[in-house]
């Protein structure tokens, strides 16, 4: 039984990582007030930029996006959601994937399309 719980947690963390990555890639630096700086290898914001704009450590945000077993606070999730410009459904999904209740009590759908 314990192994099944661990597997479920691992799957949830990987889904959270993919969700954050997909949302980070859809926002350009210009959309958040950052100057365009040369060519980028991938679309969207860099992890470092998300971390800076959200006010969290780069290593910590990287671990979150890698699906590591860390626990985010409501405040950190709020900051990341604001930085990545989440709507209420995406925000509710973020909290659900992080294993926390949505403080606003809004309910989103079970999955958010990629």
C-alpha positions as CSV (number, residue, x, y, z in Angstrom):
1,X,0.0,0.0,0.0
2,X,2.8,2.4,0.9
3,X,4.4,1.8,-2.5
4,X,1.2,2.8,-4.3
5,X,1.0,6.0,-2.3
6,X,4.6,6.8,-3.2
7,X,3.9,6.1,-6.9
8,X,0.8,8.4,-6.8
9,X,2.9,11.2,-5.2
10,X,5.6,10.7,-7.8
11,X,3.1,10.8,-10.6
12,X,1.5,14.0,-9.2
13,X,4.9,15.7,-8.9
14,X,5.8,14.8,-12.5
15,X,2.4,16.2,-13.7
16,X,3.1,19.4,-11.7
17,X,6.5,19.7,-13.3
18,X,5.1,19.3,-16.8
19,X,2.3,21.8,-16.1
20,X,4.7,24.5,-14.8
21,X,7.1,23.9,-17.7
22,X,4.3,24.2,-20.3
23,X,3.0,27.4,-18.7
24,X,6.4,28.9,-18.4
25,X,7.1,28.3,-22.1
26,X,4.0,30.2,-23.3
27,X,5.0,33.5,-21.7
28,X,7.5,35.8,-23.5
29,X,9.9,37.9,-21.5
30,X,8.3,41.0,-23.0
31,X,4.9,40.0,-21.5
32,X,6.3,40.3,-18.0
33,X,8.4,43.5,-18.7
34,X,11.8,41.9,-19.3
35,X,13.9,43.2,-22.1
36,X,14.4,40.9,-25.1
37,X,17.9,39.5,-24.9
38,X,19.2,37.8,-28.0
39,X,18.2,34.4,-29.2
40,X,16.7,31.8,-26.8
41,X,17.1,28.0,-27.2
42,X,13.6,27.4,-26.0
43,X,10.4,29.5,-26.1
44,X,9.1,31.5,-23.1
45,X,10.7,32.4,-19.8
46,X,13.8,30.8,-18.3
47,X,13.4,29.1,-15.0
48,X,15.7,31.8,-13.5
49,X,13.3,34.5,-14.7
50,X,10.3,32.8,-13.2
51,X,12.1,32.4,-9.9
52,X,13.2,36.0,-9.8
53,X,9.8,37.4,-10.8
54,X,8.1,35.1,-8.2
55,X,10.6,35.9,-5.5
56,X,11.7,32.4,-4.9
57,X,15.1,30.8,-5.1
58,X,16.3,29.5,-8.5
59,X,17.3,26.2,-7.2
60,X,14.0,25.7,-5.3
61,X,11.9,26.6,-8.4
62,X,14.1,24.3,-10.6
63,X,13.5,21.4,-8.1
64,X,9.8,22.1,-8.2
65,X,9.8,22.0,-12.0
66,X,11.9,18.8,-12.0
67,X,9.3,17.1,-9.9
68,X,11.4,16.7,-6.8
69,X,9.7,15.8,-3.5
70,X,9.6,19.3,-2.0
71,X,6.6,21.0,-0.5
72,X,5.5,24.5,-1.7
73,X,3.6,26.9,0.6
74,X,0.4,28.7,-0.4
75,X,2.4,31.9,-0.7
76,X,5.0,30.4,-3.1
77,X,2.3,28.8,-5.3
78,X,0.4,32.2,-5.3
79,X,3.6,34.0,-6.5
80,X,4.3,31.4,-9.2
81,X,0.7,31.5,-10.4
82,X,0.8,35.3,-10.6
83,X,4.1,35.2,-12.4
84,X,2.9,32.7,-15.0
85,X,-0.4,34.6,-15.3
86,X,-2.7,31.7,-14.3
87,X,-6.4,32.0,-14.6
88,X,-8.6,30.7,-11.8
89,X,-8.8,27.2,-13.3
90,X,-5.0,26.9,-13.8
91,X,-4.5,28.2,-10.3
92,X,-6.8,25.6,-8.8
93,X,-5.1,22.9,-10.8
94,X,-1.7,24.1,-9.5
95,X,-2.8,23.8,-5.9
96,X,-4.4,20.4,-6.6
97,X,-1.2,19.1,-8.1
98,X,0.8,20.5,-5.2
99,X,-1.5,18.6,-2.8
100,X,-2.9,21.7,-1.2
101,X,-6.4,23.1,-1.0
102,X,-7.0,26.1,-3.1
103,X,-7.3,29.0,-0.6
104,X,-9.9,30.7,-2.8
105,X,-12.0,27.5,-2.8
106,X,-12.4,27.7,-6.6
107,X,-12.7,24.5,-8.4
108,X,-11.1,23.8,-11.7
109,X,-11.5,20.9,-13.9
110,X,-9.7,17.7,-13.2
111,X,-7.1,18.3,-15.9
112,X,-5.8,21.3,-17.9
113,X,-5.0,20.7,-21.5
114,X,-1.3,21.1,-22.5
